[in-house]
Amino acid sequence: MIVREVREGFVLIGQHDHGLVAGEIARHWGRRPQPSPSTVYAIAQHDLGWQELDGSVIWNDETGRPHDFLDYPPEPKVRAFAAALDLLEERDPYAACLSSMHYATLMQGSEDEAEVRFREAENLRQQRLRRDLPDEDVEILEHGLRLLKLCDGLSLFLCLNEPGREASHPPPYPDGLVLDGEEYVPEWVDERTLRVRPDPFVGTFEVELPYRVVGRDGQGLSGGRLELRISG
């Protein structure tokens, strides 16, 4: 769950919905090397494991807000991730390997027992999948991972910052939104349009983002769908 605080409570955006937006960013990527169809699919589906978890809101009593993707309890989280990666492996082994690499890097350095077990199991999955993938797929995995993280970061920026307002949340990755030595900077142009500089896209495109709003008492208030434009 992505959680953005507003005056009346909290805007909640499902992780998988955010992932689908990341996939649209990858689909419209215009710079070379352009992503393969399996890379685009992996980026769109990389948060599939959150879909079931985000069906209900779990309140964090310590922070007084819903649990988000940063502080969600590890044990149910890694179980859901592993199940989603199993499903992805059946559909597209390259996409499963790329998504597994992404999760393993996010949990790098964690000492939580569940996350350590998950990371070790995913490292074994990656070794097995790399042995079976065609050489040309193995060769593009690392670049695919960097593109996944860039598209993920751009989509997170879109979700965490109120459209049309000055950004209150910087891009989520500490090294910035960088690919092949180029840093990409997102900014809101108006209440519907996010611009990324330098322009990496093939044209301007539209995305939709479902959301719901809960009050500070945890009660649902409203919901809807953001219709946004992404441009270069």
N, C-alpha and C positions, 0 to 999 in steps of 0.2 A: 504494500500500500504506500502510495505517495501522499503525504499529508502537508497541506498548506494552510497556515493559520489566517483566518479573516476575522472581521469584527464580530460576526455573529457565531463563530465557532470554527469549524475546520472543513476545508474542501478536501475530499478524498478522491484519488484517481487510482484505478487499478493498475498494478504493475504490468499486466499483460497488455492492457490498452496502451500504456506508454510504450511498450515494446513494439506494438504494431506501428506506432508513429515513427519509432526509430527505423523500422523496416521501410517505411515510405521515404524517409530521408535517404536511406541506402539505395532505394529503387530509382531515385532521381539524381543520384550522384553522377557528376559529369566528368570528373577528372580521371586521368589514367594512373594506374590500371583500374578500369571499371570493375566493380564486383561481379563475381559469377552469380548465376541464379541461386545456387546453394548458399552462397554467402549472404545474399539478400534474405533468403528464407531463414537462415540462422539468426540474423539480426532481428527479424520480425518476431521470431518464436523464442528468443533467448530467455524471456521471463514467463514462459508458459507455466512453469511450476508454481507461480503465484496465483494462478486463476482460481483454484479452489480455496486457497488461504484467504484471498480477498473477498470471498463471498460473505464473510462476517467481519465485524469490527471488534478487535480485541483492545480493551482500554488499558493504558499504561498508568497505573495509579501513582507511580513515582513522578511522572512528568505532567500528569493531568491532561493527557491528550491520547489519541489512538496510537497504538504501536505502528511504526512505519517500517520501511525496508531496512533501516539502519539498526533498529533496536528490537526487531521481531524475535521472539524466543527461538533459539537455534534448533532444538530437536525437531519440532514439526516442520520448520523451514527446510532443513536439509533432507528430510524424508520426502517432502513434496518436490524438491529439486531433483532428487535421484529418480523419482518416478517419472517426472517430465523428461529427463534425459534418456531414460529407457524408451519412452515413446518416440522421442526424436530419433533415436538410433534406428528404430524400426522404419521410420519414414525416410531419413536422410543421414547416413553415418557421418558425412562431412559436417553437416549442421550440428549434430550431436557433439562431435569432437570440438568444434569451435566454441559452442556454448559451454561445454565442460571446462575448456581452457579459461574462459571468462570467469566462471564461478570460482575456479581454483585460485586464480590471481586475486580475486576479491577477498578470499579468506586466507590469503598468504599471511603468515605471522600470527594468526589467531591461535590461542591456546585452549579455546573451548573444546571439550572432548568430542562433542558431536561434530563440530566443524573440522576438527583434525581428522576424524574417521572419514568424513565425507571427502575431504581434500585428498587423502591417501587413496580412497577407492576411485576417485575421478582420475587421478594420475595413472592408475592401472588401466582405466577405461581408455584414456587417451593413447597409451602405449599400444593397446590392442587395436584400436581403430586406425592408428597411423600405419600399422603393419599391413592392414587390409586395404587402405585407401590407395588410389592411383597416385603415382609419383607427382603428377601435375597438381593434384589436390593438396598433397602434403606441402608442396613448395609455396602455396599461397596461404597456408594457415596463419602464419605470423602476421602477414599484412591484413588478412581478414580479421584477426583479433584486434589490431589497432583501429581498423575501420569500425568494428563493432563498438569499441569503447568511445570513439568519436561520435557516432550516431546516437549511442546511449546517452552520452553527455549532453548533446544538443537537445534531445527529447526531454531529459530531466530538467534542463534549464527552462524549457517551455512549460513544463508541468509545475515547477516550484516557484515560478515568478508570475505575478498577476499580469495578464495581458494588458499592454499599453502603459504600464507603470515602470518607473525606474527599477532595475533589477535589485532585489534585496538578497538574493541567493546567487553567489558566483557559480560558474561552472563547477561541477562536483569533483572533478579530478584535479589533484593538487598540481600536476604538471601542465594544466591547461588543456584545451581542446586542440591537440596537435596530431598531424598525420604527415609523414614524409617531410618533416622539417618545417611544415607550414602550420601556423597557429590560426584557428578560426574563431572569430569573435561574434557571438550572437547579441542582438539588441532588438527591443520592441520598437517598431516604427509607429504603430497605432494599436488600437484595441483588438485588431484581428491579424496583424502582420508581424511576423518575426523575420528579421533580416540577418543573414550570415555573411560576414566579410572575411577574406575575399570570397567572391561568389564561386561555390563549388558545384552548382546545380545545373541541370538541363531544364531551364525554365522555372517559373513559379508554379507551386502546386498547393493543393488544399488537403488538410487533414481534419479529422473529427476526433474529439476526445470526450468520452462520457465521463461524468463526474456526479458526485452527490455531496451534500452538505449536511453535517451533523452539528448539533449544538454542543455547548460545553458540558451539558449533562448527558451527552451520548445519544440523545434523541434525534432521529432524522428530521431534517427541516425541508429539504428540497433536493432536486436533482436536475440534470439537463445534459446538454451536449455542446461543447465548445466547437465552433466551426472556425478554423484558423487557416491562415495563409503563410507559407514559408517561401522566402525569396532570397536571392543573392544581391 
